[in-house]
Structure formats: structure tokens, C-alpha cells
Amino acid sequence: MTDAVTLRAIDPTTVRTICALSVREDQRGFVAPNAISMSEAAVSEVAWFRAVYAGEEPVGFLMLDVGEHDQPPYLWRFMIDAAHQGRGHGRRALGLLVEHVRERFPDARELLTSVVEGDGGPKPFYLGLGFEDTGRVEDGETVLRLPLGDGPS
């Protein structure tokens, strides 16, 4: 049986463990370290972030830009630790994130994210989950969108 994936708040007892999680060496150019992400979240008014757990083991991190309500929610950061990749944890974590977005932003029509292009990058992962390439590039990153349903325009 596969361990249930959950999204959990990070607290003083878990912050160092979450900061120690890291992607593979060849993936490091595609996502910031978790310590940087949490530092940015600490000074941001729009960040919602969680640790990704498989059972009782922390395996990843994600951060959502909840921004203004007239803007689509934006997946700002997402990573699964190198030792835990390829087990479906990322797919299940993003499913939980989409549920959260649908509950918190019932009128949202899409979830956005962006990726750095390159061999070994995350774009194929996102496309495999239903994200679409918007054709836009912002700050050197390709913008992707996941349609969420029939909210208002």
C-alpha cells in the first residue's frame, strides 16, 4: 500500500527537515532551495506554503501565490526530494493543491505556474498532469496553465 500524501504546515520543529530536502543535482537549476522559498514566503503577503508528506515522512515542498482575487492562483514553487521522486508523490500533492485552490478560489478558472525550459526540467511532468503551455514567457520562464473549470471569465 502506498503512503497517503498530505500537505502540512511547517513549524519550528519541522523547518530544518524541510529545508534539507533537495532535488537531484541535475534539477537544481529548475527550482530554488526550500530555505530560499520559505524566506521569500516569510516576507510575502501572498504566499501559502506547505510541506509534502508521504505517510509521516516529509518528501517535498510547495508554495502558492494567492495574490489578488482578480488574478489566478499561481504555483510559485514545487519540489519533491530526490530520494522520493518517481513514486507518485508529486502527482498526488498537486492533486491536493488543486483541491485546495478549488475550495479557496471557487471562481478561479485556472491555476498558473512557470517553468525553466531545459533537459531534465519539470515541463513534461506538468504537461502530463493536464497543464497547457500558454505560449507566454515571463522572467525567462514558460508560463503553463491548468484549466480548473467553469468559473467566471
Backbone hydrogen bonds, N-H to C=O, Kabsch-Sander energy under -0.5 kcal/mol:
donor,donor_aa,acceptor,acceptor_aa,energy
6,T,53,Y,-2.1
8,R,6,T,-0.5
8,R,51,A,-2.5
14,T,11,D,-1.8
15,V,11,D,-1.9
18,I,14,T,-2.3
19,C,15,V,-2.4
20,A,16,R,-1.5
21,L,17,T,-0.6
21,L,18,I,-0.9
27,Q,24,R,-1.9
28,R,24,R,-0.6
28,R,25,E,-1.1
30,F,27,Q,-2.3
31,V,27,Q,-0.5
34,N,21,L,-0.5
36,I,33,P,-0.5
37,S,33,P,-2.1
38,M,34,N,-2.9
39,S,35,A,-1.9
40,E,36,I,-2.5
41,A,37,S,-2.4
42,A,38,M,-2.0
43,V,39,S,-0.9
43,V,40,E,-0.7
44,S,41,A,-1.2
48,W,64,L,-2.5
50,R,62,L,-2.3
51,A,8,R,-3.1
52,V,60,G,-2.5
53,Y,6,T,-2.9
53,Y,51,A,-0.5
54,A,57,E,-2.8
55,G,4,A,-3.3
55,G,53,Y,-0.6
57,E,54,A,-2.0
59,V,52,V,-3.5
60,G,52,V,-1.6
61,F,79,M,-2.2
62,L,50,R,-2.4
63,M,77,R,-2.7
64,L,48,W,-3.6
65,D,74,Y,-3.6
66,V,46,V,-3.5
66,V,64,L,-0.8
67,G,46,V,-0.5
71,Q,68,E,-1.8
74,Y,65,D,-2.0
75,L,112,L,-3.5
76,W,63,M,-1.8
76,W,74,Y,-1.0
77,R,63,M,-1.9
79,M,61,F,-2.5
81,D,59,V,-3.3
82,A,22,S,-3.2
84,H,81,D,-2.2
85,Q,81,D,-0.5
85,Q,82,A,-0.9
87,R,84,H,-0.7
92,R,88,G,-2.3
93,A,89,H,-2.7
94,L,90,G,-2.5
95,G,91,R,-1.7
96,L,92,R,-2.0
97,L,93,A,-2.3
98,V,94,L,-2.5
99,E,95,G,-2.0
100,H,96,L,-2.3
101,V,97,L,-2.7
102,R,98,V,-2.7
103,E,99,E,-2.1
104,R,100,H,-3.0
105,F,101,V,-3.0
108,A,105,F,-2.0
111,L,146,L,-2.0
112,L,73,P,-2.6
113,T,144,L,-2.1
114,S,75,L,-0.5
115,V,142,T,-2.3
117,E,115,V,-0.5
121,G,118,G,-2.3
126,Y,122,P,-2.1
127,L,123,K,-2.8
128,G,124,P,-2.1
129,L,125,F,-0.6
129,L,126,Y,-1.2
130,G,127,L,-1.4
131,F,126,Y,-2.1
132,E,145,R,-3.0
134,T,143,V,-2.4
138,E,141,E,-2.6
141,E,138,E,-2.1
142,T,115,V,-2.5
143,V,136,R,-2.5
144,L,113,T,-3.1
145,R,132,E,-2.4
146,L,111,L,-2.7
148,L,109,R,-3.5
149,G,109,R,-0.8
151,G,149,G,-0.7
